[in-house]
């Protein structure tokens, strides 16, 4: 694995050209097409669209494979661990991706997480520069549930979780920031786990209808304040720092791609990502929201 800053990319390109006359060895590297994927929730799809448009502005051919699935699907598709890779570029989150590759890691500070991530990903993958934008996994309940059980933090669920139904995406059941961490770090057992979507309308509707009482959303989602949901504090930090970061296959990456994506990361903030996620949740206009962000930040139309 290489941590690809612009300077690192220059060295990598020079070595590749000196060694074999072309960059990388894959068909997509030779054709110049970059297959952009995303996870199966709106923020990731939006980030994938932003990456795609940023590359297209540089004259790079892109194919979109957005809404591919959860990390357990997208990561092998990118790093090739399950066979031939079918994705080249993904928006990712530093903490959870680090734990995917190193489930036993105890690193919790943002810079340490990023550094460790660059060390544990396979050699087939480059980790580009992380953004300042952070999107944490958060456990939420309705205002009514919070008042009924006097809930302000996750430890407050002790003694009542056995009477509550928790719901979320299928990956929530096995992740450290999900049921696994709630059981191992907080000693919580729930009445039932119900498989729904990851921070989507199924989970929201089930929560508001009281079919479930606890679920996991993403901290940038406007549906939390819009529905007066209560975010439970996580004093044991089972949900660690989640800076948005581009992950790309090494055999497809180039200096131009690295510079374009690092420029995007430099302009992403928690506030503007939160606002953009709100906009796409209201309009479903991923392309339009992405284009506006890129234009407003001088990231397109400069070549």
Secondary structure, DSSP 8 states (H G I E B T S, - for coil): -EE--HHHHHHHHHHHHHHHSSS-SSHHHHH--EEEEEESSHHHHHHHHHHHHHHHTTT--EEEEEEEE-HHHHHHHHH-TTSS---SEEEEEHHHHHHHH-TT----SHHHHHHHHHHHS-TTEEEEEEEEEE--EEEEE-HHHHHHHT-SBGGGGTTTGGG-EEEE-GGGGTSTTTHHHHHHTT----SEEEE--SSSHHHHHHHHTTS-SEEEEETT-THHHHTT-EEEB-TT-SS---EEEEEEETTT--HHHHHHHHHHHHH--HHHHHHHHHHHHHH--HHHHHHHHHHHTT-SS--
